[in-house]
Amino acid sequence: MFKFLQRILMLLAFLCLTQICTHICEARLTDAELAEKARQMEQYFREMMKQTKVPGMAFCVSRSNKVIHTQAFGYTTIPSNSPQKVDTKTLFPISSVTKNFTAILVGALVDAGKLVLDDKVRKYVPDFFVKDEELSNEFTILDLISQRSGYPHFSADSLLKAGYDKKRILDTFKYLKHNSRSFRKEYGYQNIIYGIVGQVIENATGERYEDLVQEYIYGPMGMENASAIRLSAESSKFGYFKYLLSRFSHDKKKLGFFKAVTNLIVLTFRHKSKKVTESHARSMEEIFMQPENGLYQRFVATSGVSLSAEDFAKWMEMLANKGTYMGKQIVSQKVFEKLTSQHVKIDNIKPEDITFVKERYSRSNFWYGAGMFSAEYNDNGKNGRRILFHMGGIYGVTAFFCVVPEEDIAAGVACNMGGVALTLCAEYLIHQFLDLCLGFSKIDWIKREVDRKENFLKKHERFKRQMICKNLTPMERPDKYVGKYTCEIYGDVEVTEEDGELYISNGLRKAKLRHENGGIFSFLSKDMVESYGDTDEYASFFQDSYGSINSLYLSCFDENSTKFKKVTD
């Protein structure tokens, strides 16, 4: 009797499973339907660009066995800068979406026997350290790529955005706040940490990052308009020649002098120039082109990859197919599953978060894997789907991709204005596309982006009024502020007086100080840092008990809430 009941239960379970699978298959969009949803997105892209003044965008949609749709919109730069119309071969920097490339590259090197995910970081980078020397020996490659380092979000990013060099940035790690109790337990999004992953990769193989992505990713996948070098090098033979010169010592050591010289000449002449986009930022309502300064490649494993819409689509196809592209294994399914596993839970997302909006993202099922987030995307708490995704946004560009395994849908967007503080249009356009595909309730994502920008500016204005208008007091004599100020992390800054005006400089950039209230001054963020947002920055001067100015706080150099101590007048 018991066996009979057991068989009946097994049969019922099988029938239920069959019904569920049939329902999923019936609900899944056909290729033609998915392509139609992609075409419907054109109106949203054009309206978003009109409302946000983004110059150009790229869009792609793929499945695990094919590319469904690629499209490009707009121009390479703003009208005053001789723009070209973008197409599906035009290169867009993808900023932190590069982290996804880096994680997959690490996986490919694991498959090739060059690395092990549990290898200690110091095996390849002996001078890697955190504040806790003993803990420095415990960090593994997986700890780095899964954002569970124990550092607060964006540690040392202010040095990167300000233009400090790579060595100086890495040397500051011994001063940074680090919570050993959070190590492997809490999520903390990092950029510089992924730069250290790049060092691990290069030291383990003896190869440069751009050569490794070419060997393990671009070449096998036929990604002809993908890059991990400066776009000025991709856009002209002269630029490419300068790039080859910059790496000549590496090539000479590897190939010998004569072969390196031959490569320099031959590769320069063979180089096919590519159409590239410029990067743009917004200060208040004005759109600026940002000059190329090497920020993307300063930590290439963090933000150095650029893609065309066509190659972005190939990447999406590979991710949708769990590491395989056109029958070629880019990374084994076993390693791919490890990379997409839920390594650290993200449990501190606020209800009002404008990136992970509460109507779509579950707060109880949110994780970081390795180079990918994993979350439940739902319709106000219903009909949830697991998605894999990553965003990118720094120094004039933004990008976003998303994979929905259950629906076999993968899509990506890149645009040449950003970063995240300036626009969320890439994220919101992907959300719009997912909502169309999944039949979710309507959200006006374009209005969300316009409102986000306006609310951000209003919030800043409220902050400014509260800070400046309360207990309004005059400034001290200008000469009292003049002098050199210093701290461990940022080194020296200097305040000078020129023609009755005060200026501040960190040796890299110089900004004019505008008095606001008492010892508080404002300055244009774009004058002091390379990667800037809509709002001003602030300098606050402090006095000792004798009324002498003895320290300074700069809002753009806020690591560890640092104060600069005055050392000379």
C-alpha positions, 0 to 999 in steps of 0.5 A: 500500500505504501509503495502504491501511494509513493508511486501515485505521489511521484506521478503527481509530482511529475505531472505538476513539473511537466505542467510548470515546464510547459507553462514556462515554455509557453510563456517564453517569448519567441525570437520574433516576439523578442525582436519586436520588443527590442524594436519597440524600445527605439521610441524610449531610447530617443525620448530618453536621449532628448530628455537627458541630452545623452549624445549617443547610445548602444543597445543589444539583445541576445539569447543563448544561441543567437543575437536578436537585435543591435542598434545605435543611437545619436552621435559620438559627441556633442554638436560643438565638437564635430560629432559623427553618427554612431553605428553598431561598430562604434566603440563605447567604454563600459566602465565597471561592466569591465568587472564582468569581463575580468571575472570571466577572464579569471575563470578562463585562466582557472580553466587553463590551469594558470590560477585557482580561485582560492589562491592567496593574493600574496602569491602573485602580489607579495606587497598586497596589504590591508590594515590587518597584516595577518589578514593580508595573508588570507585574502584570496582571488575569490575574495577580491572578485566577489566584493567581500573585502571588508572595506567600506564602499568605494574605498580610495575612489576619491584618489582615482577620481582626482587623478592620483597615479596607480602607485600612490593609490595602492600605497594608501591602502595601509591607511584606509579603514578596514573592518576585519569582522566584515571580511567574507561576510559583508558586501562592499563595492570596490573599484581599486580592489578589482585593479589589484585583480588585474595585477594578480592576472598579469603577474600570474601570466606574465602577460598584459591584461589587454593581451589576455582578453584578446587571447581568451575572449575577443579572439575566440568570440570574434569581437573585432570592435572590442578593446582594453586600451585607450580609445585614442589608440584605437581611433588612429594609426598614430595613436596606436603607435604611441600605445605600442611605444608605451608597452615597448619595454614589456614587448622587448623583454618578452620578444627581444629587441629586434622582434619588438621593433618589427612588431612596432612597425608592422602592427602600426601599419596593420592597425585599422582605425575604429570609430569611437565615442567621446566621454561627457559629463554634466555640470548643472545643465551644461554638457561637457566633453571630457578629455581622454586622460587614461582614467579607464586604463589606470586600473584596466581590470576595473574599467578599461574595456570598450565595446561596440553594440555588435560585440556587446551582443556577442558577450550577452549571448555567451553569458546567456549560454553559461560561458559558451559562445558558438560552440566555443567554451570561453569558461567552463560551465563549472567555473561559470556556475561558481562565478554566478553563485551567491557569494555575499548577501547585500542586505543594506539596500534602502527602500528609497534607493533609486538604482535598485527601485523597490517596485522591481528589486527584492530586498530579501534576495540580493547578492553579489557573485563574482563580477555579477550581481544576482537579484530577484526582479519582480512586479511589485513583489510578484512574478519574480525572475532571477537576474544577473546584471552589472552596471558601470558609470565613471568619467563620462560613460554609463553602461548596464547589462542584464541576463534573465536565465529563466526567459533566455533573455540578455540585453545591454546598454552603453551611453557616452555620458555619466557616471551613475551620479549623473544619469541612470538612463542605461539602467532604466532603459534595461528596466523598460525593456524587461518590463515589456518582455515580462508584461510587468505593470507600467513605470514611466522610466524616462520620467523617473530619470528626469525626476531623479536628476531634478530631485538630486539638484534640489537636494543639493540646493537644500543642503547648500541653503542649510549650510550657508544661510545658518548663522551667516558670518564673514570670512577671515582675512584671506592671508589667514587661510593661506598655507600648506595642509597635509594628510597621510592619504592625499599628501599636500594641498596648498591654499594661495591668494592671487589678486585677492582671490583664494585658490586651492591646489593638490599639485594636480589641479587648482580650483577657485574658492568662493566664500559661502559662510564663515570658514566654508567655501565652495568650488567647482568639482570639475576644477579639482577632480577628473570625474565629477558630478552635478554639484559643487564641492566644499572646503571647510576650514577649522580654527584652534582655541586661539582663533588660528586656522589649523586644519581643512576638510575637502568634500571631494577628498573624504576618505576616512573623513580626513582632515588636512593639518596645516603645516606652513603659513 
